Amino acid sequence: MDNLENIVYDDLNVGDTASYTRSLTEEELILFAAVSGDVNPVHLDPAFAANSMFKERIAHGMWSGSLISAALATVMPGPGTIYLEQSLNFKRPVKLDDTLTVKLTVASKDRRNRVTIDCVVTNQRNEEVVVGEAKVIAPTEKMSLPKPQLPRITIR
């Protein structure tokens, strides 16, 4: 079983980086629509999407944003992080089977354990799809705990 470990405020340095990678499957696209309630046909209906400016279905922008959240919560700073703020600039669409990599870079450390983190999300062609900045409260106590196992959810 994998463990989740955090990086505490005192151990974070400006310039530190971390990454998180995930691919968008058909099933995850549909599950994200179900969980978020965003059933825009550009995400779900191939015929509708074919007539859109993208010419095919695209991912929800916030799916990419959720990968930033996952990276902050599980990689850097990791468990115990409190998310305060996020800016996002969507640069290009994410399509089915794209593999996205979130790169986090510590931009500044502020008082009261606040950390500003630059966030860049790229696809498998190293094209930027999302850029932004997160503000978090970094944990102050070191943790290592088992990664929770999620149930397998399938689409009927």
N, C-alpha and C positions, 0 to 999 in steps of 0.2 A: 504494500500500500504506500502511496506517495504521501509525503509530509508537506505541509505548508509552513514556511518559516518567514518571519518578518525581518525587516531592517529597521532598527529603532532610530529615532530622530538623531541621537548623538552620533550614530554611525553613518548617517547620510552625508554626502559631500556634494557641493555644487559640481556638476559635470558627470556625476554617476549616471549610468544608464542601465536599463533592463529591457527585455522584450518578451512578447507573448504572441503566439501564432495560432490561428484557427482558420478553417475552411468553411465556406458557406454551402451547406447541402440543401437539397430540395426540402427535406424533412425539417431542418432547422428554420428555413424561411417560413414555412407554413406554421410551425410551432411559435415562432416569434410573432406572426400575425395574430394567432390565437391568444397568446398571452398579453400582447399589447393592445389588441382590439383594432389595430391599423390594418384594415382589409382593403386598402386602396388597390384597385385592379391592376395597377402598373406592377405590383408585386406578385399578384396571384393569377391573373388571367392572361395567358399567352396571346390570345387574339387581340385583346385590348392593348397590351404592351407593344405588340407589333406595329400598332398605329401611333405609338407615342414617339417623342423625340429620341428615345433610347433604342427603339426598334426591337426590344426584347425585355423580358422581366428583369427588374433590378431589386436589390436588397433594400430594406428599410434603412434610411440613414442612421437611425438610432441603433440598428444592429451593430454597425461599426462603432458607434459611441459606447455600446454596452461592452465591447471588447476592451475599451480603455478602462472602464470600470472594473472589469475582471482582472486586468493587468495590475491596476492599483491595489486591488483587494487581495490578490494571491501572489504577486511577484515583488513589487516595490511601491510603497513600503511593505505591503502585505497585510496579514491578519492584524486586526486592531486599528487599521486605518479608518479615519472618519472623512468622508467625502464632503467637501464644503461647496465647491463651485467648479463649473466646467464650461469652457467656450469651445465651440466646434465650428469649423469651416469645411464644408463638404466640397471637395475639389473635382471628383469624378465619380461616376456610378460604380457600384459594386455589383457584380453579376454572379449568377449561380456558378458554383465550383471555384470561385476566386478564393485564393488563400491570402489572408491579411496578416500582416505583422505590425503589432503596436510597438513603437519604440518610445520609451519614457526616458526623459533626461531631467535630472534635478536642476532647476533654474535658479532657485533661491531658497534660503532658509530664513524664516522670520521668527519673531518672538512667539511664545506660547505654543511651540512645537508645530507651527504652521510651515508648510513646504509648498512651493510652487513648482509644478512639473510640466515641462513641455511635452506634448503628445503628438506624435506623427504616426499615421497609419498608412502603410504602403501595401500594394497588391503584389502578386507573384512576379510582376514585371518591374518591380521597384518604383512604380508610379504612386505618387501621393494621392490618397483618396480622401483623407481627413487630416486636418491639422488643428491643433488647439492647445489649450492650457488648462491644467487642473490645479485646484488648491485643495489641500488636504491637511488634516491634523495627523501627524505621524505618531505611531505608537511609541511609548517610552519604556515598555517592558518587553524583553525578548520572549518570543513564543515559537514553539515548534509543536504542531499538532497534526493528527491524521487528516488528510484531505477527505472531506465528506464525499461519500459515494451517492450519486443521484440515481433514482430509479430510471429504468429505461422506459421512455414514453414513446409510443408509436402512433402513427396516424392510421385511422381506420379507413 
